[in-house]
Amino acid sequence: MYKAVRARMRALVCRARAARRDAGMVTSEYAMGIIAAVAFAVVLYKVVTSGQVNAELQAIVKRALDARM
């Protein structure tokens, strides 16, 4: 019976250690994902607010509003 209890305790400890090791990885992955999303948003904002793209977007909207049915 002692061996069974010891084996069960060892399994629980190993499972707890594995869970703790993965906890930091998940947090760092979320952090890297957020950083990547913010960087992409900044690049997209710079592109959309540039003069040439802004003029093209305004032309597209103007053509859509001036369309006759």
WOUR-V848253 format. One record per backbone hydrogen bond with DSSP energy under -0.5 kcal/mol. NH is the residue of the N-H (numbers start at 0). CO is the residue of the C=O. If there is no record, write none. Layout:
NH,CO  NH,CO
//
This chain:
4,0  5,1  6,2  7,3  8,4  9,5  10,6  11,7  12,8  13,9  14,10  15,11  16,12  17,13  18,14  19,15  20,16  21,17  22,18  23,19  24,20  25,21  26,22  27,23  28,24  29,25  30,26  31,27  32,28  33,29  34,30  35,31  36,32  37,33  38,34  39,35  40,36  41,37  42,38  43,39  44,40  45,41  46,42  47,43  48,44  49,46  53,49  54,50  55,51  56,52  57,53  58,54  59,55  60,56  61,57  62,58  63,59  64,60  65,61  66,62
//
